[in-house]
Amino acid sequence: MAYLVTEAGFNENDLIAYMNAKLPDYMIPSSFIYVDQIPVTSNGKVDRTTLMQLKNVEHVNDVKPQTDLEILLFKYWSEILNKKEISINDNFFRIGGDSILSVKLIGTLNNHFNINLALANLYEHNTIKQLAAFIDEAGLMNGLDDYSRVEQELEIFEQQYLQKYSDPNIEAVYPMSDTEKYMCYSDKSRPEDLLYFKQNMQPVMYINFNVDVLQTAVDIMVNRHPILRTGFNVEEGAHIIYKNIKVGIDYRDLSNLDNAVQHSLITAYLEQSRKNHINPNNASLWRLIVYKLSEHHHELLFEFYGAMLDGWSMSAVIAELNELYSILVKQGNVSHQIQTPVYKDFIIQELINKNNKEVHNYWKKELMDCKKLKLNNNTGPKQFKSIRQKSSKELVINLEKTAVREGTTIKNILFAAYVYTMSLLSGETDVLVGLLSFNRPLKQNGERLLGCFVNELPVRIKIPETANWKQLIGLVDQKLSEFKKHDTISLAVINKIINGKEDFTNEYFDTVFNFIRWHLMEAMELQPMSESEVNRVEFDNFVRTSTSFNVNYNLNSERLLNMHEYATPYIDDATIELYTSIFDSILVKMIDNTNEIIEPDHLITC
């Protein structure tokens, strides 16, 4: 946001064009506000508090769509962002857009126009005006030829597999994605670490819970979603979809026991189950256990192999299962079903992206002379640990205000704090860390397709010697915008670009950042918990990946949940405490005053 004191005859489009030629993207205001004068304090400095309180009398940036294409884009933006007051010059990501909503938007546009837009196109042309101009240009239809070619390759792969493995219960066979291969490779090479076996515990509050109705809901979901009928042939690199898979519910009533005994029994099962975790070559890669803990309070335990579902998909499973159960209880049947793309669309998209020369060149330049971030030289036995912390609602409100004030997102603020904290802990100013992104098929309702679309890739941030928090956030904004334009290939392909060999090793990072905001979970309608149930003993979700320090920030409207998994000797308990202290201090400083010069020595000692 920018405030303007200007004479009549001002041309907003000319100003934006001028700034685009002179400034990086993160410094371009998302909107402009007319003011008679810039208020100042008694010291002669800009009075930012007064500026923030000024009413938005007139948005110079409030330009309405003119062409038919701009009008259509305006319609889709309004629906997806749930906003009516949108200018054709508004940056999609600065007025509420995020990774999930961008997939939904691009998927909708691809279906409507029968074109092959990529997420990178939205990041590069992030206003209605820019995107309309880009779509008008020739060349978008060329990508459809690549789609047809790869589709034929997949048909040949399936035919060859079925000639070798004849099974009447097979519905379809695709090549495994790079993420699926990477997870299976890591699991096989480190079997003692239980990598990518996940246990997700979800509390639900239902009055007069009926396990038979829930079983019906499960059966409907298994029929709807091919990924819930999926197994792997890891040796052949095959993703197999079966026609029929039965997933029965294991129902366990513990409601007659006190909380301590309940917790002890469930914890004992969780630990024992990990020793016999799911084999990736199984025909079924998940199971469901329901624990009844009180009259209304139940816990749904989903156990599954990580290469089947990512966190986004797991939240969709929980939300849809809850929705189906509620409909079945009220109506007795389910008639409506949203059509989603198929997994083949994702595989085709991934294979096409592997040959993008622009993306190849970006990673060659980005990772030149890079080195893995080290926290210490400790040696000793490996131990996996986790911590959970809940922030206050006040922090969430303050982060939202800061993001609006700085023209950025909460994710980017948290990532900036994380990167700077890792810089202080390692003593490095050239910081190379991992970041989770999602590469879902860019088709209509692609955000609802279940599967594992997560992608772990390196992000390199060079910390300036002297900067304030605003500049650091701006640097991160620019870097993540560039990253998102080029995150369409896997680590295996990057290895081939850099080292000439496509393999599934990770020589770049041991720490990964993940920001989570599952819109579907926020929309779930559940019975409210009683006071005693709100204070119940909570069960940690079990998730173990191949990296040694994974920070996860889960945001909803009420709180920010910090969920961190770490492994010694890469990082120890004392370092985790120091990480939390520094990170929290950085957030406070960013919220209070982003113009403050960063003083690293003070952060370490505070």
WOLIN-V720617 format. One record per pair of residues at least 12 apart in sequence whose C-alpha atoms are under 7 Angstrom apart, sorted by the first residue. I is the first residue (numbers start at 0). J is the second residue. Records with the same first field share a line. If there is no record, write none. Layout:
BEGIN
I=J, J
END
This chain:
BEGIN
0=28, 29, 30, 31, 406
1=28, 30, 31, 32
2=31, 32, 33, 34
3=31, 32, 33, 34
4=33, 34, 35, 36
11=59, 60
24=477
25=473, 476, 477
29=89, 90, 93, 406
30=58, 60
31=58, 59, 60
32=55, 57, 58, 59
33=57
38=50
60=86, 88
61=86
62=86, 87, 88
63=86, 87
64=87
68=131
69=127, 128, 131
72=127
73=127
79=100, 104
80=95, 96
87=126, 127, 128
88=126, 127, 128
89=126
90=125, 126
91=125, 126
93=406, 407
99=446
102=441, 445, 446
103=443, 444, 445, 446
105=118, 441
106=441, 442, 443, 444, 445
107=442, 443
109=442
110=442, 443
114=139, 140
115=139, 140, 142, 143
118=484
119=483, 484
122=480, 484
145=351
146=347
149=347
150=347
153=173
156=173
157=172, 173
168=241, 242, 243
169=239, 240, 241, 242
170=240, 241, 242
171=239, 240
172=237, 238, 239, 240
173=237, 238, 239, 343
174=236, 237, 238
175=236, 237, 238
176=346
177=489
178=454
179=306
181=503
182=195, 306
185=545
193=543
194=543, 544, 545
195=304, 305, 542, 543, 544
196=276, 277, 303, 304, 305, 542, 543
197=302, 303, 304, 305, 541, 542
198=300, 301, 302, 303, 540, 541, 542
199=300, 301, 302, 540, 541
200=298, 299, 300, 301, 538, 540
201=298, 299, 300
202=297, 298, 299
203=296, 297, 298, 525
204=295, 296, 297, 525, 526, 527, 528
205=295, 296, 526
206=295
212=324, 327
213=324
214=248
216=320, 323, 324
217=320
225=240
226=307, 449, 450
228=240, 241, 243, 244, 283
229=241, 282, 283
230=279, 280, 281, 282, 283, 284
231=279, 280, 281
232=280
233=280
244=283
246=286
248=287, 288
249=287, 288, 289
250=288, 289, 290
251=289, 290, 291
252=290, 291, 292
253=290, 291, 292
254=291, 292, 293
277=303, 304
279=304
284=303, 304
285=302, 303, 304
286=301, 302, 303
287=299, 300, 301, 302
288=300, 301
306=451
307=450, 451
308=449, 450, 451
309=450, 451, 452, 453
311=517
312=449, 450
314=517, 519, 520
315=447, 519
318=519, 520, 523
339=444, 445, 447, 448
340=442, 444, 445, 448
344=440
345=439, 440
348=440
352=487, 488
353=488, 492
358=485
359=496
362=493
363=496, 497
370=507
371=431, 506, 507, 508
372=430, 431, 508
373=425
374=424, 425, 569, 570
375=569
377=568, 569
378=568
379=568
380=568
381=566, 567, 568
382=566, 567
383=565, 566, 567
384=564, 565, 566
385=563, 564, 565
386=562, 563, 564
387=561, 562, 563
388=560, 561, 562
389=558, 559, 560, 561
390=558, 559, 560
391=558
392=557, 558
395=558, 559
397=590
398=590
401=590
410=514
411=475, 476
412=472
415=471, 472, 475
416=582, 585, 586
417=582
420=578, 581, 582
428=461, 462
429=460, 461, 462
430=459, 460, 461
431=457, 458, 459, 460, 508
432=457, 458, 459, 508, 510, 511
433=455, 456, 457, 458, 508, 510, 511, 512
434=455, 456, 457, 458, 511, 512, 513
435=453, 454, 455, 456, 512, 513
436=453, 454, 455
437=452, 453, 454
438=452, 453, 487
439=452
454=489
456=490
457=507, 508
466=596, 597
467=593, 594, 595, 596, 597
468=589, 593, 594, 595, 596, 597
469=593, 594
491=503
509=546, 547, 548
510=546, 547, 548, 549
511=548, 549, 550
512=549, 550, 551
513=550, 551, 552
514=551, 552, 553
515=552, 553, 554
516=553, 554, 555
547=565, 566, 569
548=564, 565, 566
549=563, 564, 565
550=562, 563, 564
551=563
581=602, 603
584=602
END
